[in-house]
Each structure stands twice: as C-alpha cells, then as structure tokens.
C-alpha cells in the first residue's frame, strides 16, 4: 500500500502567505498523526467503490501480519485475509454499510498460522454517498489483540468461577459420586476445549492410579484402566513434582515418556493437577488432554485446580459421611458383642493355658492388641491408619530385632483391626517358639501392594531367621486358628506358612479398599469367623 499523499497549505484564500505560526503547526501535526497511527497500530484505508481501487497507510500490511509489498490492493485480497469463521460477519457488515450508507464496526481474526499467536483486528468505517449512491468507503483498522485478550480473560474467569460454583452446588445434592465425577470431567472438557479428561484415584501403596472417571476415553477404560504412578507417567510425575504439570507436546517431552493410555489416544498436549485431601495427602490427579498442540496457561491451571479442590471436597465429605455411618454401626455392633468377644477370647485362651498365670498373660496380651488397634483408629477420627504405626505399636517390645520395609500405606478400620489381631499372634508365636525366642533371632517384615482382577491387595512377607529348629508336626493351637480365621474368613485373604531351615515363613495377602475414596462395605468384626467355643 502507498500512504496517502500529504500536502502543506502555503497560502490563504486572499492569496497571501499564511502566518508562520500556522505553517509550523500544520506540518508537525501531520507527522504526529502518522506517528500516533503507527504507535497505536492503527491503519487507514479508502476504497473507491466506482473505480474499485484502494488506498491505504503503509502500516496496514504490518497490522495484518503481511510482508511489505504483498497486499495488491484488491478487495478479494482483503477478504482472504480474514479468518474463515469470521469472514461472513465482516462481509455482511460492509454490505449493509454500502447499501444503507451508515457506519460499521466489526472485529475479526486473521487466518491461523502455525506457531503464530491468534491476532484480532477491529475495523471501523462508513460509506460516503452522493444522491443515494455510495461513492467511497473509508475507515481504520486497529490491532486489538491485547484488548481482546483482557476481555476474554475477564469473561473466561467469570464463566469458570460460575462453573466451579455450580459444580460445588451440585455436589451437595448429587449422591452418586461416580456420576458427579464424570459430570465434572465433561464440564472441564467443554470449558478447556479438550477431548480427554481423566480423574485418577491414587491406590493404596501409591504405585498406581485407577481411572475412576473421565470423558473421551475408549469404551471400557473408565472404571477399569490403571496408570502407573512412576516418574514416566504424566500423572506420576505430577504427583512427585507436587505442582501442576503442563505438557506442550508429548511427542518431544523429555521429563517423562507418558503412559500408553495417553499415547494410544494420540494425546499431544495436556495439563495435570493433584487432588489433595484436607490432611495434605494426595487423593489422585485430575488431567485434561488434547490431540492438538496447545499451550495451556496459568488461567487453565487455576481453573483445573479449582475443580480439583471441588472434587477433593466431595470425596472428603463422602468419606466423612461414610465414617460417621460406619462409626454408628460399629458402636452398635461392637457394643452388643463386646462381652461375647471377650468371653470367646477368654474361653479359647483357657483351653490352651497350663495355669492361671499363663491364662492371664495370654488373655491380657490379646485384649491389649485389640485395644491398641482401637486406640489408633479412634484417636485418628475413625479414619485410615498407618500400617507402619500399627506394626510399631504391636512389635515395640522387640525393638531393633525387626527389619521393616514397605511403602507408606494406610488401612481402613476393618483390615486394621483384623491385621492387628493376626500380627499379634504371629509375634507371640515367634517370641515363644520362633526367631524372637532366640538371642540372635531376627525378623524381616516387608509389605507391598499388588493388583489382581479383584482390585489392589496387600502382601505381607514375614520371615524369621536365627531361631530354634522348627518344631515337630503338631495340631495347630488357638493362635494359629485365630490367624487363619482373621486373614481368610474375616478379611477374605490368604495365608501360607512354611517352616524352613531359617525359620517360619508366612505369606499373607488381603484385599484392600480404596481408603482415600468413599465406598460401601459391610461392617465386620475382628472375631467374626473364629472357631466355635
């Protein structure tokens, strides 16, 4: 485009030279206008409709992101330089101005370009008519990208705040947690304009995530798929990093490789945030992913974090309700059976005791094992209890003779009660007949979490070494029966015991609930399933 020619006025109507003050004021004014247009990213244009020619300021090409000298001045070129989605609206506005002679004002985007930020142009103009016929159109174009960003930011934040508030309100009335989580995933997908959203539950042992809810994933994956919580998955890296993680392009990501779940769905960009519980423990990860390359910003992080907080609040509230109901049922159930439980322990202990002193020792130890488990759970507000803490309390008398190894793991009240009883009996047998009865005897106690088709389960390896030779075959006593009953009947687990040259080897496996997420389970009792008195 060529800039419109500027002329300076040198004479008045009377033919006399203009005052010097006027001349000096007019010339700088024209320069000032040009500078103002360029500084404000404003371009001026004139379209001679009859001749179909255009005149424009030289900065119009720059405003439209065009190389200098490439705009041929035709109206069709101008049309092509409008985003396809905005083209009809711009042409309609110009057509109305041509027909009616009034002004027009439109905003439009420039055509998208790879790696180039979206740019917005605002055009204002009007038609000049003579005897009802449009002769010319003139106007200005201005780059308003920054202004549009601010406006969009404000509108987007207001919309997102409303969405989060609506989710929080719906959480109060929606009794189905899974339905709520899937609804939240769908809202996130719509707001962030992504194809895939996942709500990952962190399973006990912190080694795996469970795809609890989501949208966009292949049929059959939600409610069944698992994602590793290691540093090679985006969710695992997020958990380890402790802060939101943004991925611009998974194909060239160097911090982690990404799990098959993402690669199988063609994910390119994504954002993940941690779902934190009130006690600071992570409950899971909320992730949003797209198959297109995209840069997620701080506003996206803030929004996804707000939704994660709502989800955490819902989970905590459901857990609180579940614990309260469980506590009420437990109090009713246990108070009604307390005396029969104590009688059962006393009667069974008496059958295998050789004296009153022996009976008192056995009975007191078994009751105290249960009492200690009750104390840990009730003092923690009837919440999940640390397995390490349970073991430390039960095996405290043996001090440094025991080697512990296992992940940070929390147990729900039922398995905590049952496992406490079983561990107490194992320790009692080891102190009487096994490795802990010998001066140089030791116990290696390790645990881990694995997964089967039925869900996660806890594996406990009890390895005694340095004890006396294994005893001759004899009928199992009450302690052995109690261990087997607790593990297999009450906790629906498995137990295998082998006497090796080193000492007793016990392998225990019990199914685990998702202790950080609500679920419905029947109330059981520590002594349910014991041999009859």
Buried (B, 14 or more C-beta within 10 A) or exposed (E): BEBEEEEEEEEEEEEEEBEEEEEEEBEEEEEEEBEEBBEEBBBBBBBBBEEEEBBBBBBBBBBBBBEEEEBEBEBEBBEEBBBEEBBEEBBEBBEBBBEEBEEBEBBBBBBEEEEEEEBBBBBEBBBBBEEEEBEBBBBBBBBBBEEBEEEEEEEBEEEBEEBBEEBBEBBEEBEEBEEBBBBBBBBBBEBBEBBBBBBBBBBBBBBBBBBBBBBBBEEEBBEEBBBBBBEEBBBBBBBEEEEBBBBBEBEEBEEBBBBEBBEEBBBBBBBBBBBBBEEEEBBBBBBBBBBEEBEBEEBBBBBBBBBBBBBBBBBBBBBBEBBEEBBEEBEEBBEEBEEEBBEBBBEBBBEEBEEEEEBEBBBEBBBEBBEBBBEBBBEBEBBBBBBBBBBEBBBEEBEEBBEBEBEEBBBBBBBBBBBBBBBBBBBBBBBEBBBBBBEEBBBBBEBBBEBEEEEBBBBBBBBBBBBEEBEEEEEEEBBBBBBBBBBBBBBBBBBEBEBEEBBBBBBBBBBBBBBBBBEEEEBBBBBBBBEEE
